[in-house]
């Protein structure tokens, strides 16, 4: 059936995740099935079948939605974005251990993956020639359930490629070394608009059970399993691109997990160009860009020398690099045989350019990793920064996007911050913007009732705080619990009520994080004005950043590298209340939100949780709550709405993934491409 083929074409292009008119077609086909399949168009179409699709298309609203989807698809691909001209001289290969693109494609765990997904989407919008490489996880990161005692438990479901918006690449299979053995690797392709994402899969019948399981779960805690995954991603990823005929000149390592990509490039250069090890290292380095995301040393991967020897020494012999020299790439103290291999040190020493993910994180990284350049003053450590951004067409609510289309322009998402049309945001009538926000808040509370562990009725008129992120101890989801009496006073104020919505998962191996989940769940079960939404995913994240009144972020300062969830909220007019960390340190201004006072400095980073909790309560009691409940004769909080306008105006442009990718091009990709071209040693891979 031609119609089903067309719908499957739409389903297998993840463009639908940021084109509401295409997503709207799938919703219109069968709203109940759309939700029950976790908004998975491939699975939904398979369950509907030809007859179900034909019957649905008899309905007028579905045939109209089909025409809208066709028009959106044509408009997107007919448009010539700037990088499709002569600005991008070379293909960029982007490596990441996770990608957050859609809730039905569970190959992500949190912020790093969502950032990677947004990077691909913005790259597609801009037309930058880029291919991406990740892993195809059989079980992913695990879904979250909450047991009777309020504790997090992980539930794993098997991912079947045929049920997901990916397609197997037939006839392409590569291998990668695992000690004396080789693991066979298959390849799946996800299409992210103009960008192909290749996902590597070891669950092949030709592999023995232990090798088949390499790509079973994301962020496995065992170092042996983690290093095997990094071998598949880094070494197998470069080999897969070669087998696919993808000629990449610039390699972007999104975190240190893919550091072995650089070693495989060295091996290839030596094999194809008969270079010395040092020549190959310098040529490979010229085209490698590295982004570090961790603000703490413990956030990197550490591998004992014995494990590295067992899994990589035969391969290193093939590369022509001695085991000790390879280990020194990742040692804090090169030459010390007791030192473990640290992936961040290795990536820093193998890349020609390294960046953190916000200005402040760049400074933190220079201090944290300065030992990679012994004797160099901290101020001269060559780690820069490209502040993260959120993909605005994905994260801005359709209702807010409609306002921006009408007041700013149909291409609002593609305008630079200096474009004068952005001033029209301040002309959006307060009543209109507030009405849209109230509707988005109602939608959030509706979702909260279905995903809540306590199922309490929440009040759409109450000041609603959203707190949603990974439950790691440093993020302090329990900071407001430091003073229960004061918290109760806020929650139980009948004249100016406050309510809290929490969502987030802890890593399966993070017991302190799980303990915080249990404390927050216990609070939610005691307090009607607090709720915890289980199994945090992209769908819940969208509702929260669309519909909360305030986005709360209170990490220990210098430990939040970026914090893109606050950007997504701010782009929807949700006001940020945050510690001056990550992106908020450079974004904060009084008209956009509030800064939680912190005494921490880069030289004295230790924080006083009690003192910061006191500062947060004082800020809420004296400024945030009064501002929300200050209303005019029509019940509209005029000052609050003015802050919403300012937040939308500045966050949508200054903290967009479009701006981020453009910065990467100017700061990293184009210089790397020029370096490679100057060396005139781009290997001829064919294709």
N, C-alpha and C positions, 0 to 999 in steps of 0.2 A: 504494500500500500504506500503510494507516494507521500501521502499526508503524514503517515507515521515516520517515514524516513526523514521528512523535513523536521518534524518535532524532535526526533532523536539527534538531528544535527544541532538544533538549539540546545538540547539537553547536555550534549557533550562539549559545548563551548561554555566555559564558566563565565563568559560575558554576562550570562543571566544573573550572576550574583551582584552585579552593580548596574544592571539595566532594568529598572522596575517594570517596564512594559513587556519585557520578555518573561521575567518572573511572573508577572500578572497573568500571562497565558497559562502557565502551569497551575496557578491557583484557581483560575476559572474552570479548567478542565474538570477538576474534582477537588473542592476545598478540603473535604474530610481526608481523602487519600493523600493529598499534599502534606497535611500535618502528620498523619500517621506514619508516613515514610520518612519523617524528619526532613521534609522539604527536599526530597531526592527525586528529581525529574526522571532519571533513568529508571529507577525502580518503579516509580508511579506509572510510567508509560508501559513497562513490562506487565504490570498487573492489570492495567486497563485493556491492553491488547488492541487489535485493529477494530473490533466491534465496539469496544468501550470508547475509543477515540472518535469513531465515526458517529456514535450516538451523541457524544458530548458536543461535537461540532454542529449538530443540528440546532443547538441553542444559540440564540442571537448574540448573547453576551460573549460566548466563546468564539464565534466567528469574528466578532469585532475585536476581541483580544488577540486573535491570530493575525489580523491585519496590522494591529498596533505593534506586535512583536516583529513582524516582517519589516515594518517601516523602521523600527529602532535598530534592527540588525543591519539594514541597508545604510542607514545614516551613519552608523559607527564605522563601517568598513569603507564607505565612500569618502569619508573625511580624510584629508591628508594632514597628519600631525607633523610638527616641526622637524622631528628627527628622521623622518622618512626622506628628507633631502640630504644635503651633504654634511650635516653636522657630525654624524657618527661614522667614523671611518672603519670600525672594526666590531666584530661580534663580541659581546661580553657573556661569559659563562658564570652564572650565579649559583653557588653551592650553599645549601642549608640543610640541616638535619630535620627541620620541620617546616611545613607551610600551612598556614591557616587561611583557607579559601572559602569553604562552605562547611556548615555543620554536618552535612551528609558525607563529607570526605575527611574522615578522622585521622589525619596525618599531622596533627598539631597538638600542642599541650597548652600553650599560652602566648604571652606577648611576643616572644622571639618569632614564633611561627606566624602569628597574625601580621607582624611587621613584614616578614618575608612575603606573605601573600599580598599585602598592600603594595610592596615594592614591584611585584610582577604586574599588578593591575595598572599602576601608574605608568610603568614602562610601556605597557600596551597602549595606553592613552597617548603617550608621547611619541610612539613609533620608534623607540630606541631598539636597535637590533640586539636582543638578549635571549639566551636560552637558560633554563634553570635545571638544576639537578638535585634530587632528594631521594628519600627511601619510601618504598611502598610497604606500609606496615600491615601485617595480617590482622593485628588486634589493636594497634594504635596505643594511645595513652591510658585507656581505661575510662569507663563511665563512672560517675560518682553516685553512690547510694548512701543513705544515712540510716544506721540501724536503730533499734529501739532505745539504746543508751545514748543516742545522739552522736555516735562516732562514724567517721568516714570509712566506707569500705569500697573497694574497687571491683567493678564488674566489667569483664572483657567480652566483647563480641567479635566474631570473625568477620573480616571484611572480604567480600567477594568482588573481584574486579568487574565481573559482568553486571553487577548491580550498582556500580558507581560511575560517575562521570569521567571515566578514564577508558583508554583502549590499549590492548596489548599490542606492542610493536612486534609483529611477526618477523621471524628470520634474523633477529638481532639478539645475540647472546655473547657476553664477554666473561672473562674470569678475573679473579683477584687472588693474591696469595694469602693464605692463612697458614703460617708456618711452612711445613714441607708440602702442604696440600694446596689445592686451588678450589675456590668456590665458584660455581657457575652462577651467573647473574642474568636474569631476564629484565626486560624494560617495558614499562607502561608509559603511556603519554596522556597527560592532561593538557587541554588547550585553554589557556587563560587569555582570551582575546587574541591578540597577535603573538603572544608569547607561548612557546612550547615548554612544558615542564615534564622532564623525564624522571620517572620514579623507578628505582632499582629494587629488584625482587629476588631474594635467594630461596624462596619457597618453591623450588623446582624438584621434580622427581629424580633428577640426575644427581642431586646432592644428598649426602648422608644426613640423618636427622639433625645432628648438632649444627651443621652448616645451613640446613633449610631454615632453622630457627633464628638466624642472625637478624632478619628483618621482621621478627614477630611483634615486638613492642618498642615503643618510643621511650627513651631515657631509662633504659635498664640500669639498675644500680651496680651490677657486678662489673668491675673493670675489664675482665676478660671479654665479656659480651659487648661492652661499650667499644673497646678497641677494635673488635671484629667489625662492628657497624661502621666505625670510622675508616677502616680499610676499604670496605665496600663503597662508602660514599666518596672518599678522596681518590683512591686508586681506580676503583671500578667506575667511578663517575667520569674520569678523564677518558678511560678506555671506551666507555659507552658512547661518549660524544664522538670519538674518532670513528667507531663502528657505524654511527649514524650519519657520518659525513659532515658533522658540524665543525666548521673551522673557527675556533675561538682564539682571539689574541689576548684578551684581558680576562683574568679569572678573579672573581670576587668571592672571598671566603667570608660567609656570614657566620661569625663565631669560629672558634678554633677547632670545631669538630672535623672540618674538612682540610686540616693542615697537610695531610698526605697528598692532596692534589698537587702541591708544589713539588714534592719528591717525585711523583710520577711524571711531572713536566720535565724535571731534570733527567730522569731515565730516558724519556722519549728524545730529548735533545741530544743526549750522548749517543743514543743508538742511531739517530738519523743524520747527525751532523759531525759525528766523531769528535766531539768536544772533550776537553778536559773537564773534570768535575767542577772546578772553579768557574770555568767559562760557562758551563751549563747552568750553574747556580745563579750567576749574575744575569744571564739572559732570561731564565725563568722568572727570576725576581722582578725584572723590569715590568712584567705584565700582571703582577699579583697585587691585589688590593685586599686588605683585611679589616673587617669591622669587629672590634671587641665590644661585647655587650655587658660583661660582668663588672660590677664595681667592687668586688671582693676577690681575693686570691682563691678562696675556696670554691668560687663559681667556675673555675676552670676544671679540666679533666687532668688527673694525675695517674701516671702509669709506672709501675715498678720496673726496674731494669730487666729482671728475669722474665716478666711477662712480655716486654717489648722484644727481648731476644727470641723467645719461643715463637712469637707470631710474625716477626718481621725480619729476622736476621738473614734468612735465605734470600729474601727480596732485596735487602740492602746490598748484599753481595752482587746481585745482578745490576743494581744501580751503580755500584762502584764506590760506595761510601762506607767507611768503616763504622762499626757499631758505636764506638765511643764518640766519633765525630757526630753521628746522627743524634745520639743521646745529648750531646752538648748543645745542640740546637734548642732543646727543650729544658735544659737545666738552669735553675737560677744561678748556680755556681758551676760553670763549665769546668770540667776536669775532676769534679768530685764524684767518684763512682757510686756514692750512696744516694745521690740526688735522683729523684724521680723525674720522668719526662713530663713537663707541663705543656699542654697543647697551646696555651696562649703565648708562652715564650717562643715556642717553635714557630707559630704563625707570624709573630712579630719579626723574627729573624729571617724568615723566608719571604716576606712581603716587602715590596718597595715603598708601599704607602699603607699607613695604619691610621684608623680613626676610631674615636668613641662616638657615642650616640646622642650627646648633647654637649654644650660648651663646658658645663661643670663636670660632666663625666670625662671629657677629654683631659681636664686638669687632674681628676682623680686617677685616671689611667696613667698619666705621666708619672705620678708618684708611685702608683702600685707596681708598675712594670719597668721602672727605670733601670733595674739590674740587667735588662736585655742589652743595655749599652753601658758597660762598665766605664766609670770615670767621667761620664757625660753629665753636666749639671742638669738638674731636673727641668729647668726652664728650656733646655735645648733638646729634651727627649722628643724624637720625631713622631709623636702621636697627635694628630689633629682631631677634628670633630666634624661630623655631619649630623645635625640634629634630626632625629627621627620625625616622621610625619605619618598622618593617617590618610587613607584613600577616601577622599570626601564623597565621591559618588556612591561608595559602599556604605559609609557611616552616617552621612547626613540623612535624616528622616525624609521620606518623599514629600511630606507636608511642608517641611522647612525648605526643601529643595524647590518646591513649587513657588514659595514666596520669593526665593532668590531668583528664580527664572523670571518672575513678573516684575520685580523691582530692580534687579541688577542686570540680568540678561540671560538668554537661553544657554550661553556657554559660561555661566558663572564659575564652574569648577575648573575652567581652563584659563582664568584671568590672573595676571600677576597682581601682587598686592598693591603695586603703584597705580594700577588702573583706576582712573577717576570714577568709573561706574560703581565702585564699591561704596562710595559715599551714600548711595541710594538705600543701603541697609538701614541707615538712620531715619529714613522716611517711611519705613514700615509702620503703619498705625499700631499703637500699643494694644488696642483692643483686638486687632487681628492676630498679632504675634502671640498674645496671651491666650487667645482662644485656641490657636493651634497647639500651644504647649499643654493646655489643660486636656485636650483630646489625646495627645501623646501620653500624658500621665495616666489617663484612664486606661489606655491600652496596656501600659506597664502593669498597673494594678490588676488588670484582668489576667495577664500572664502570671503574675505573682501568686494569684489564688490557685492556679493549676500546678505550679512548680514548687510551692512552699512546703516546708516540712511541718508547718503548724496550721496552715490553711485558715488563718485568721482574716477577718474582713478588715481591709485597710481603708483609710479615709482619703478621698481624692482632694479634699480641701486642706489637709495637713501638710506642713512643710516636710518634704520627703528627701532623705539623704540616700544616695546610692554609694555602696562600697563594694567593688567587685574586682578581684584580682587573685593571683596565686596566694594561698595562705602560707606564706613563709614568715617566720618569726620577726624578721626585720621590717616587714610591712605593717606590723602592729594592728591587725584587725581588731584586737582587743583593747586598744588604747582608751576608748571611751568607757571601758569596764573598770578602769582604775578607780573611779569614784562612783559607785552605784547609786548613792544617795543623790548626788548631783544629776546623774543621768536620769534617774526616776523622776526628778523634778521637771526635767525637760520633756520627758515622754508623757507625763500625766498632767500637763498643763491644759486645762479644758478650754482656755481662751486662746492660747497660741500653741496648739499641739505640734509635736515633732514625731516623725516615724522614720525608722531605719530599715533599709533593705540591703541585706548582705548576700553575696554570691562568691563562690570561689572554691578551688580545690587545692589540697596539699599534695605534694609529691608523695607517691605511695611509700617511699622510704623515709619520709620526713616526719618522725614522731612528734617533735615539738610543734610542727605546723598542724598536724592532726589534732593535737591537744587544744590548739586555738579554735579549730573548727568546732570541736565538742563544746567549748565554752560559749561560743556565739550561738550554736544551736540550742544550748540550754537556756540562754537568755531569750531566744526567740520563743521557746516553749513557755516561758514564764510571763513574757510581756506581750500584750496584744499589739503594741505599736512597733514591734520588731519582728522581722521575718527573715528567714534564710532560704534562698532558692537553691535547690540541689541540682547537681549535674550541670554546672556552669558551662555554657558553650557559646558559640557565636550568636545564636538566636537570642538567648537571654541577654548577652552583652549589648546587642542592638537596642532591645527594649529599654534597658537601663540607661544607656547614654542618650536615648531619645527622650525619656519621660521623667527622670529624676529632676528635682528642683536644684539639688546641690550634689556635686561630686566630691566625696571625701577621700583624701589621700594623705595619710600620716606616717610615712616610713621614717626610719632613722635616717637623718640627713646624710648624704653622700652614698647611700646604699640603693637609691632608686636611680638607675642609669638614665632612664628617659621617662617612662610612664605615659605611653600613648593613649591609654584609656581616658585620661583627663583631656587630651586633645579632642577625642571623639565626642565627649560630653560637651566641651566648650563650643565646638562647632555647631551644636544643636541648641545653644543658648542656655545650657546647664552651667551654673556658676561653680567654679572650682574653689574649694577650701582645702589648701594643701600646704605641706611643708615646702620651703623653697629648695627643692631638689629636682634633678633631671630637667625636663623641659620647662617646668613652672618657674625655675630660677631665672630663666631668660624671658619668660612670657609674662610674668606677673606685673600687673599695674592695678591700682585700686579700682578702676572702672570695670575690670574683668572678673574680679573675685577677691578672695582673701588669702593672706599668708599666715600660716600657723607659726607663731614665734618659736625659734629654736636657738639655743646658745651654741650649737655645734659649729666649729670652723674646720677647715682642712687641716690645720695644725693641731686642733684639739677636737677630734671627731666624736668623742664619747658624749652621749646624750643622757639627760635625766628624764626618764619616762614620766615620772610624777610631775615634774615641772612643766613638761610639754603638754601633758594631759590638762593641767591647770590652765595653761595658756589657751588650749583648744576650747575648753569649757567657757572661759571668759570671752573668747571671740564669738562663740555661738550665742551666748546669753546677751551680750551687749551690742553686737553688730548684726550677725546673720539673721537671727530670728526676728528682731525688730524690723529689719529691712523688708523681710518677706511679708510681714503682716501690716505694713504701712500701706493702706489702700486709699484710693480716691472715692468719690461719691458713687462710681460705677463698679467698685470692688476690684479695681485694677491696681496692682502695685507699680506705680509709674517709675519709681527709681530702680526697682528690680528689673523691669522690662528694659530700661535704658542700658543697664549692665548686660542684659541678654543680647541686645543689639551689638554692643561693643565687643562682646565675646565672639559672636558669630563673625563679625567683620574681620577681626584680627586673627582668630584661630584658623578659619577656613583657608586663608591665604598663607599665613606665615608658618603654619604647622601642618601643611598638606604633604602627602606623599609625592605629589607632583613637584613641589618645591624641593623635597628631599632628593628625588631622582635627578632633577636638574642640577642640584648641588653636587651629587656624586659624579655626574658627567663632567662638570666644570673642574672640580677639585681632583678627581681621581681617574675616571675612565679615559677622558681625552688625553691627559698627560701620560697615562700608562700606554695608551695606543701609540702616542707619538714616540715614546721610548722604544717600544717594540719595533715600530717602523724604522726608526733611526738605526737600530741594530740590524735591520733587514734579515732577520732570522726567524720570521714567522714560518713554522714548519708547514710543508705542503701536505695536508691530510686528504686532499681530494675533495670533491663535492662542491 
